[in-house]
């Protein structure tokens, strides 16, 4: 014997079968869309987290690489403050020392009174790339005035050496452009 035909019960009576609800297909599609959307959002979040981790790793690597350069700058600031100008001068690069003698460096420092009283040196910007480093920051003098400073360092024989540094002039001018730096 054959099994019951669609819509027919076992006892042979016909059963009214209702057609599928017309929106049930649409609901399934929406559920599928919602699942796909949720999956896309999860992938987007995961991608953003991976990107943030990569950026944090690059920043940490740059910070670690710049630590040696910052240490040299701080050592020079301490040497200048303590009057150990020979030690401060030795932290410059060979090219810098070839262009400026120790006596010239001493004369330049005498004309820059804020440098003799460097206090609270803060480095707030760092850029390191292939053996060069640029450090931005500021220091305060004995009177508490703040002076922006920019250091350029290079690697010589595996050690960081100061190639130049600039201190912004703190003298008001009549011209609107007051962003002048003294180069040494």
MIVOBA-469180 format. One record per residue (C-alpha): residue number from 0; residue in one letter; x, y, z. Coordinates in nm, 2 decimals. Each point is the difference from the previous one (the first is absolute). Layout:
N
   num   residu       px       py       pz
   NUM        A        X        Y        Z
...
***
This chain:
184
   num   residu       px       py       pz
     0        X     0.00     0.00     0.00
     1        X     0.11     0.34    -0.08
     2        X     0.04     0.27     0.26
     3        X    -0.24     0.28     0.04
     4        X    -0.01     0.26    -0.27
     5        X     0.07     0.36     0.10
     6        X    -0.30     0.14     0.18
     7        X    -0.14    -0.34     0.07
     8        X    -0.01    -0.16     0.34
     9        X     0.08    -0.37     0.07
    10        X    -0.37    -0.08     0.02
    11        X    -0.06     0.13    -0.35
    12        X    -0.18     0.33     0.09
    13        X     0.13     0.31    -0.17
    14        X     0.15     0.26     0.22
    15        X     0.00     0.36    -0.09
    16        X     0.36     0.11    -0.01
    17        X     0.07     0.37     0.03
    18        X     0.26     0.15    -0.23
    19        X     0.31     0.13     0.16
    20        X    -0.03     0.34     0.15
    21        X     0.09     0.24    -0.29
    22        X     0.26     0.20     0.20
    23        X     0.17    -0.29     0.15
    24        X     0.25    -0.01    -0.29
    25        X     0.06     0.38     0.05
    26        X     0.05    -0.05     0.37
    27        X     0.26    -0.26    -0.07
    28        X     0.17     0.23    -0.23
    29        X     0.00     0.28     0.25
    30        X     0.13    -0.23     0.27
    31        X     0.28    -0.10    -0.25
    32        X     0.07     0.37    -0.07
    33        X     0.01     0.07     0.37
    34        X     0.24    -0.28     0.06
    35        X     0.22     0.11    -0.29
    36        X    -0.01     0.36     0.13
    37        X     0.09    -0.11     0.35
    38        X     0.28    -0.21    -0.15
    39        X     0.13     0.30    -0.20
    40        X    -0.01     0.22     0.31
    41        X     0.20    -0.26     0.19
    42        X     0.26    -0.02    -0.27
    43        X     0.02     0.38    -0.01
    44        X     0.05     0.02     0.38
    45        X     0.27    -0.27    -0.02
    46        X     0.17     0.19    -0.28
    47        X    -0.01     0.32     0.20
    48        X     0.15    -0.17     0.31
    49        X     0.28    -0.15    -0.22
    50        X     0.07     0.34    -0.14
    51        X     0.01     0.16     0.34
    52        X     0.24    -0.27     0.13
    53        X     0.23     0.06    -0.30
    54        X     0.00     0.37     0.05
    55        X     0.07    -0.04     0.37
    56        X     0.29    -0.24    -0.08
    57        X     0.15     0.24    -0.24
    58        X    -0.02     0.29     0.25
    59        X     0.15    -0.22     0.27
    60        X     0.28    -0.10    -0.24
    61        X     0.07     0.36    -0.09
    62        X     0.00     0.10     0.37
    63        X     0.24    -0.28     0.09
    64        X     0.23     0.09    -0.29
    65        X     0.01     0.37     0.10
    66        X     0.09    -0.07     0.36
    67        X     0.37     0.01    -0.07
    68        X    -0.03     0.34    -0.18
    69        X    -0.20     0.14     0.29
    70        X     0.26    -0.12     0.25
    71        X     0.28     0.18    -0.20
    72        X    -0.20     0.33    -0.01
    73        X    -0.07    -0.02     0.38
    74        X     0.37    -0.07     0.07
    75        X     0.10     0.30    -0.20
    76        X    -0.26     0.22     0.18
    77        X     0.14    -0.12     0.34
    78        X     0.36     0.07    -0.11
    79        X    -0.09     0.35    -0.12
    80        X    -0.19     0.07     0.32
    81        X     0.30    -0.12     0.21
    82        X     0.25     0.20    -0.20
    83        X     0.17    -0.31    -0.15
    84        X     0.02     0.14    -0.35
    85        X     0.27    -0.24    -0.12
    86        X    -0.23    -0.29     0.08
    87        X    -0.30     0.17    -0.17
    88        X     0.22     0.08    -0.30
    89        X     0.11    -0.36    -0.03
    90        X    -0.36    -0.11    -0.06
    91        X    -0.02     0.18    -0.33
    92        X     0.06    -0.18    -0.33
    93        X     0.34     0.01    -0.18
    94        X    -0.14     0.23    -0.27
    95        X    -0.13     0.24     0.25
    96        X     0.33     0.01     0.19
    97        X     0.18     0.05    -0.33
    98        X    -0.21     0.31    -0.07
    99        X     0.00     0.14     0.36
   100        X     0.29     0.00     0.23
   101        X    -0.03    -0.04     0.38
   102        X     0.09     0.37     0.05
   103        X    -0.27     0.10    -0.25
   104        X    -0.25    -0.22     0.19
   105        X     0.09     0.17     0.33
   106        X    -0.04     0.35    -0.15
   107        X    -0.34    -0.10    -0.15
   108        X    -0.11    -0.14     0.34
   109        X     0.10     0.33     0.17
   110        X    -0.23     0.18    -0.24
   111        X    -0.29    -0.24     0.09
   112        X    -0.06     0.06     0.37
   113        X    -0.31    -0.23     0.02
   114        X     0.21    -0.30    -0.10
   115        X     0.23     0.04     0.30
   116        X    -0.30    -0.07     0.23
   117        X    -0.18    -0.28    -0.18
   118        X    -0.26    -0.15     0.23
   119        X    -0.28    -0.24    -0.07
   120        X     0.09    -0.11    -0.35
   121        X    -0.31    -0.17    -0.15
   122        X     0.01    -0.19    -0.33
   123        X    -0.35    -0.02    -0.14
   124        X     0.06    -0.08    -0.36
   125        X     0.22    -0.28    -0.15
   126        X     0.08    -0.11    -0.35
   127        X     0.25    -0.28    -0.07
   128        X     0.08    -0.12    -0.34
   129        X     0.31    -0.19    -0.14
   130        X     0.27     0.14     0.23
   131        X    -0.14     0.35     0.05
   132        X    -0.23     0.13     0.27
   133        X    -0.18     0.33     0.04
   134        X    -0.12     0.09     0.36
   135        X    -0.23     0.29     0.08
   136        X    -0.05     0.13     0.35
   137        X     0.05     0.29     0.24
   138        X     0.20     0.10     0.30
   139        X    -0.03     0.26     0.27
   140        X     0.27     0.24     0.12
   141        X     0.07     0.11     0.35
   142        X    -0.28     0.26    -0.01
   143        X    -0.26    -0.26    -0.12
   144        X    -0.03     0.12    -0.36
   145        X    -0.06    -0.27    -0.25
   146        X     0.20    -0.04    -0.32
   147        X    -0.09    -0.23    -0.28
   148        X     0.29    -0.21    -0.13
   149        X     0.06    -0.23    -0.29
   150        X     0.29    -0.25    -0.02
   151        X     0.13    -0.19    -0.30
   152        X     0.21    -0.31     0.07
   153        X     0.19    -0.25    -0.21
   154        X     0.16    -0.34     0.07
   155        X     0.38     0.00    -0.01
   156        X     0.18    -0.32     0.07
   157        X    -0.31    -0.15     0.16
   158        X    -0.06     0.29     0.24
   159        X    -0.24     0.30    -0.02
   160        X     0.16     0.34    -0.05
   161        X    -0.16     0.34    -0.01
   162        X     0.04     0.14    -0.35
   163        X    -0.18     0.33     0.08
   164        X    -0.25     0.16     0.23
   165        X    -0.21     0.30    -0.02
   166        X    -0.15     0.22     0.27
   167        X    -0.28     0.24    -0.09
   168        X     0.07     0.36     0.07
   169        X    -0.21     0.13     0.29
   170        X     0.03     0.36    -0.11
   171        X    -0.32     0.18    -0.11
   172        X     0.03     0.15    -0.35
   173        X    -0.19     0.26    -0.19
   174        X    -0.05    -0.24    -0.29
   175        X    -0.29    -0.24     0.03
   176        X     0.22    -0.31    -0.06
   177        X     0.16    -0.08     0.33
   178        X     0.10    -0.36    -0.08
   179        X     0.37     0.05    -0.03
   180        X     0.25    -0.25     0.12
   181        X     0.37     0.06     0.08
   182        X     0.21    -0.27    -0.17
   183        X     0.32    -0.12     0.15
***
